[in-house]
Amino acid sequence: MSAGAHTIHVPARSDRGRGRDVTDATPRRRTLVRLTTFGALGLYGIDRWMTLMRNAPVWRLIGLLVLAMALAGIVPLARRRSPVAAGVLGLGLVLAALPMAGLRWHWVVHLKIAVSATRIGDGLQTLPNTLVPYLGSDHGVRLVIVLGAAVLLLDGAAVIAFAPRTFGDGRRAAAALPLLALAVVPSTLVRPQLPYLQGFVLFALLAAFLWGERLRRDGAATALAVAAVAGVVAALVAPRLDTHRPWIDYRSWTGTLVRTHVDSFNWNQTYGPLRWPRTGHQVLTVAARGADYWKAEDLDEFNGEAWVLGEPVTDPVALPQPSEASQGRWTQRVAVSITGMRTLNVIGAGFSSLLTGLDGVTVSGADPGTLVARRELGPGTTYTVLSYSPHPSAAQLRAVAGRRYPQNATVPYRTLSIPQAGLGPGTVAQIEFPAWGDDRAFGQQVVR
């Protein structure tokens, strides 16, 4: 090389080799941002998960989030010193999640694996037939629901805890997916009050987790503006996309290719053997804001063998009307689609009134708030009813029920008609139970 040649200095480490993770943040600050955004996204997820249960165990779910954050934050520090110690610590945090979720702590301490598996298995077996939000107190069902949150939280935390030093987009997406499921799955079962606003919040938290630690100070304002515009546009477009009808109705295709099995039902409640095929055949679908006990008719008369639909009330007693606040809280639109049965009954909940879909086809049923079709309703029938179906707690009933309810209006519901053998056809004994608060013994009257 000649003396006049220029020397080119090549840096030992090029910024280009660092990939997309080049920022002006220190490793400690990036870790802090990662854990903060993970915690915020997880907190929103458990807030949505709590809608699956009435009286959800808030502190258990928050405790699971704390364990997940400890797994994501402490285990990477332990890995720098000893991978074995990090594995033991991670296993300990996972095991601690079991009693935190509601499993008996002494079962975990004494390794009663069979007992724990049986309890979880019982909850899983009952879960498919459980209405949400879950109102019951079955420990197995509540345990399984909380364990579902634990699995999703710890899954996302484990992706961060055992990630290599190069934390790329794929790793961030893998950590975000369980937290995304934690927030989205409950919304498919219990429709949120403000779905588009909550979707915007979820988008903001997800964007902060995916890109927050990589933002440069000089580009933060631009990134926030772009994300805000994208979120607002999505919130405005979403109502037009959410038409409550499928874009591609595959069910209509299958209905033209195969013969649909159609069921019919006798709704009477008998006391004989229960013959339920349990084949999983879908007979109808219901879309509503909240779960309820869907009904076809009121079985308000006992004929000696079964509970059946009673005779129409000719002179109904005027009942106190619910307050506007109660109607607003307990009223919802219920959209019904019949897919595999034939019936004359309009399915609803509580006190129902028709909105759309069966104009001129229905009449009032034997009991107030029930509807009956003039012709048989079969597969392909869709309609919407407005349902008022209150679910007050025992404390609310004691506080507001009082004694204003007319006692004579409850007589049909406090009377049993029992056929009398050997006294001639049509002879029944009517047994009337006393009203609430009435200390008199019930009387019995024989009617021919």
SULLIN-V809918 format. One record per residue. N is the residue number from 1. RES is the residue in one small letter. PSI is psi in whole degrees, 0 to 359 (NA if undefined). BURIAL is I if it has 9 or more other ideal C-beta (glycine too) atoms within 8 Angstrom, else O. Layout:
N|RES|PSI|BURIAL ; N|RES|PSI|BURIAL
//
This chain:
1|m|135|O ; 2|s|163|O ; 3|a|335|O ; 4|g|1|O ; 5|a|147|O ; 6|h|142|O ; 7|t|129|O ; 8|i|123|O ; 9|h|123|O ; 10|v|122|O ; 11|p|148|O ; 12|a|330|O ; 13|r|116|O ; 14|s|144|O ; 15|d|333|O ; 16|r|331|O ; 17|g|349|O ; 18|r|352|O ; 19|g|214|O ; 20|r|355|O ; 21|d|16|I ; 22|v|115|O ; 23|t|174|I ; 24|d|14|O ; 25|a|147|I ; 26|t|158|O ; 27|p|322|O ; 28|r|318|O ; 29|r|321|I ; 30|r|320|I ; 31|t|319|I ; 32|l|317|O ; 33|v|319|I ; 34|r|314|I ; 35|l|323|I ; 36|t|313|O ; 37|t|326|I ; 38|f|316|I ; 39|g|321|I ; 40|a|317|I ; 41|l|320|I ; 42|g|322|I ; 43|l|319|I ; 44|y|322|I ; 45|g|316|I ; 46|i|333|I ; 47|d|320|O ; 48|r|323|I ; 49|w|330|I ; 50|m|341|I ; 51|t|349|I ; 52|l|348|I ; 53|m|143|I ; 54|r|136|O ; 55|n|54|O ; 56|a|146|I ; 57|p|86|I ; 58|v|313|O ; 59|w|331|O ; 60|r|316|I ; 61|l|320|I ; 62|i|322|I ; 63|g|323|I ; 64|l|323|I ; 65|l|320|I ; 66|v|317|O ; 67|l|319|I ; 68|a|319|I ; 69|m|325|I ; 70|a|320|I ; 71|l|318|I ; 72|a|334|I ; 73|g|323|I ; 74|i|321|O ; 75|v|318|I ; 76|p|325|I ; 77|l|320|O ; 78|a|331|I ; 79|r|331|I ; 80|r|331|O ; 81|r|313|O ; 82|s|115|O ; 83|p|326|O ; 84|v|314|O ; 85|a|322|I ; 86|a|320|I ; 87|g|318|O ; 88|v|317|O ; 89|l|318|I ; 90|g|318|I ; 91|l|320|O ; 92|g|320|O ; 93|l|323|I ; 94|v|316|I ; 95|l|325|O ; 96|a|336|I ; 97|a|336|I ; 98|l|305|I ; 99|p|330|I ; 100|m|327|I ; 101|a|347|I ; 102|g|356|I ; 103|l|141|I ; 104|r|126|O ; 105|w|328|O ; 106|h|339|O ; 107|w|324|I ; 108|v|316|I ; 109|v|319|O ; 110|h|12|O ; 111|l|47|O ; 112|k|74|I ; 113|i|318|O ; 114|a|318|O ; 115|v|317|O ; 116|s|317|I ; 117|a|323|O ; 118|t|317|O ; 119|r|317|I ; 120|i|320|I ; 121|g|321|O ; 122|d|319|I ; 123|g|320|I ; 124|l|324|O ; 125|q|326|O ; 126|t|335|I ; 127|l|318|I ; 128|p|334|O ; 129|n|13|O ; 130|t|132|I ; 131|l|144|O ; 132|v|145|I ; 133|p|138|I ; 134|y|125|I ; 135|l|347|O ; 136|g|185|O ; 137|s|16|O ; 138|d|118|O ; 139|h|324|I ; 140|g|317|I ; 141|v|313|I ; 142|r|323|I ; 143|l|315|I ; 144|v|321|I ; 145|i|315|I ; 146|v|323|I ; 147|l|328|I ; 148|g|318|I ; 149|a|321|I ; 150|a|317|I ; 151|v|316|I ; 152|l|317|I ; 153|l|312|I ; 154|l|330|I ; 155|d|312|I ; 156|g|322|I ; 157|a|323|I ; 158|a|326|I ; 159|v|320|I ; 160|i|319|I ; 161|a|321|I ; 162|f|27|I ; 163|a|152|I ; 164|p|173|O ; 165|r|326|O ; 166|t|106|O ; 167|f|93|I ; 168|g|185|I ; 169|d|321|O ; 170|g|319|O ; 171|r|320|I ; 172|r|318|I ; 173|a|320|I ; 174|a|325|O ; 175|a|330|I ; 176|a|331|I ; 177|l|313|I ; 178|p|322|I ; 179|l|327|I ; 180|l|318|I ; 181|a|324|I ; 182|l|325|I ; 183|a|328|I ; 184|v|320|I ; 185|v|314|I ; 186|p|329|I ; 187|s|338|I ; 188|t|342|O ; 189|l|323|O ; 190|v|105|I ; 191|r|128|O ; 192|p|160|I ; 193|q|314|O ; 194|l|78|O ; 195|p|321|I ; 196|y|323|I ; 197|l|317|O ; 198|q|326|I ; 199|g|323|I ; 200|f|317|I ; 201|v|317|I ; 202|l|319|I ; 203|f|316|I ; 204|a|317|I ; 205|l|321|I ; 206|l|319|I ; 207|a|320|I ; 208|a|321|I ; 209|f|320|I ; 210|l|323|I ; 211|w|355|I ; 212|g|316|I ; 213|e|348|I ; 214|r|3|I ; 215|l|136|I ; 216|r|152|O ; 217|r|322|O ; 218|d|348|O ; 219|g|4|O ; 220|a|317|I ; 221|a|318|O ; 222|t|317|O ; 223|a|319|I ; 224|l|321|O ; 225|a|316|O ; 226|v|315|O ; 227|a|320|I ; 228|a|317|O ; 229|v|317|O ; 230|a|319|I ; 231|g|318|I ; 232|v|317|I ; 233|v|317|O ; 234|a|320|I ; 235|a|328|I ; 236|l|326|O ; 237|v|332|O ; 238|a|316|I ; 239|p|329|O ; 240|r|330|O ; 241|l|330|O ; 242|d|79|O ; 243|t|1|O ; 244|h|14|O ; 245|r|141|O ; 246|p|141|O ; 247|w|323|O ; 248|i|105|O ; 249|d|87|O ; 250|y|336|O ; 251|r|324|O ; 252|s|328|O ; 253|w|312|O ; 254|t|329|O ; 255|g|333|I ; 256|t|343|O ; 257|l|329|O ; 258|v|157|O ; 259|r|126|O ; 260|t|132|O ; 261|h|128|O ; 262|v|131|I ; 263|d|162|I ; 264|s|156|O ; 265|f|145|O ; 266|n|113|O ; 267|w|354|I ; 268|n|140|I ; 269|q|102|O ; 270|t|174|O ; 271|y|20|O ; 272|g|192|O ; 273|p|143|O ; 274|l|114|O ; 275|r|94|O ; 276|w|113|O ; 277|p|331|O ; 278|r|46|O ; 279|t|354|O ; 280|g|15|O ; 281|h|122|O ; 282|q|127|O ; 283|v|332|O ; 284|l|162|I ; 285|t|145|O ; 286|v|130|I ; 287|a|121|O ; 288|a|164|I ; 289|r|322|O ; 290|g|156|O ; 291|a|154|O ; 292|d|178|I ; 293|y|103|O ; 294|w|140|I ; 295|k|156|I ; 296|a|318|I ; 297|e|164|I ; 298|d|123|I ; 299|l|93|I ; 300|d|15|I ; 301|e|135|I ; 302|f|121|I ; 303|n|15|O ; 304|g|339|O ; 305|e|331|O ; 306|a|163|I ; 307|w|126|O ; 308|v|172|I ; 309|l|126|I ; 310|g|177|I ; 311|e|151|O ; 312|p|144|O ; 313|v|119|I ; 314|t|326|O ; 315|d|76|O ; 316|p|147|O ; 317|v|136|O ; 318|a|126|O ; 319|l|152|O ; 320|p|137|O ; 321|q|142|O ; 322|p|155|O ; 323|s|164|O ; 324|e|325|O ; 325|a|318|O ; 326|s|319|I ; 327|q|320|I ; 328|g|327|O ; 329|r|322|O ; 330|w|10|I ; 331|t|138|O ; 332|q|157|I ; 333|r|134|I ; 334|v|116|I ; 335|a|123|I ; 336|v|135|I ; 337|s|119|I ; 338|i|126|I ; 339|t|335|I ; 340|g|37|I ; 341|m|167|I ; 342|r|133|O ; 343|t|155|I ; 344|l|347|O ; 345|n|138|I ; 346|v|120|I ; 347|i|135|I ; 348|g|208|I ; 349|a|137|I ; 350|g|234|I ; 351|f|116|O ; 352|s|145|I ; 353|s|142|O ; 354|l|138|I ; 355|l|299|I ; 356|t|160|O ; 357|g|333|I ; 358|l|39|I ; 359|d|126|O ; 360|g|4|O ; 361|v|339|O ; 362|t|158|I ; 363|v|166|O ; 364|s|143|O ; 365|g|187|I ; 366|a|331|I ; 367|d|148|I ; 368|p|140|O ; 369|g|6|I ; 370|t|152|I ; 371|l|146|I ; 372|v|138|I ; 373|a|148|I ; 374|r|335|O ; 375|r|162|O ; 376|e|136|O ; 377|l|130|I ; 378|g|190|I ; 379|p|137|I ; 380|g|347|O ; 381|t|131|I ; 382|t|144|I ; 383|y|167|I ; 384|t|133|I ; 385|v|156|I ; 386|l|120|I ; 387|s|129|I ; 388|y|110|I ; 389|s|88|I ; 390|p|148|I ; 391|h|65|O ; 392|p|155|O ; 393|s|170|O ; 394|a|321|O ; 395|a|320|O ; 396|q|321|O ; 397|l|316|I ; 398|r|328|O ; 399|a|324|O ; 400|v|345|O ; 401|a|311|O ; 402|g|208|O ; 403|r|24|O ; 404|r|348|O ; 405|y|125|I ; 406|p|125|O ; 407|q|326|O ; 408|n|342|O ; 409|a|339|I ; 410|t|358|I ; 411|v|314|I ; 412|p|331|I ; 413|y|351|O ; 414|r|13|I ; 415|t|132|I ; 416|l|134|O ; 417|s|115|I ; 418|i|120|I ; 419|p|142|O ; 420|q|113|I ; 421|a|138|O ; 422|g|0|O ; 423|l|13|O ; 424|g|156|O ; 425|p|142|O ; 426|g|2|O ; 427|t|124|I ; 428|v|157|I ; 429|a|120|I ; 430|q|119|I ; 431|i|117|I ; 432|e|123|I ; 433|f|148|O ; 434|p|156|I ; 435|a|164|O ; 436|w|128|O ; 437|g|353|O ; 438|d|120|O ; 439|d|357|O ; 440|r|147|O ; 441|a|150|O ; 442|f|150|O ; 443|g|169|O ; 444|q|132|O ; 445|q|128|O ; 446|v|127|I ; 447|v|129|O ; 448|r|NA|O
//
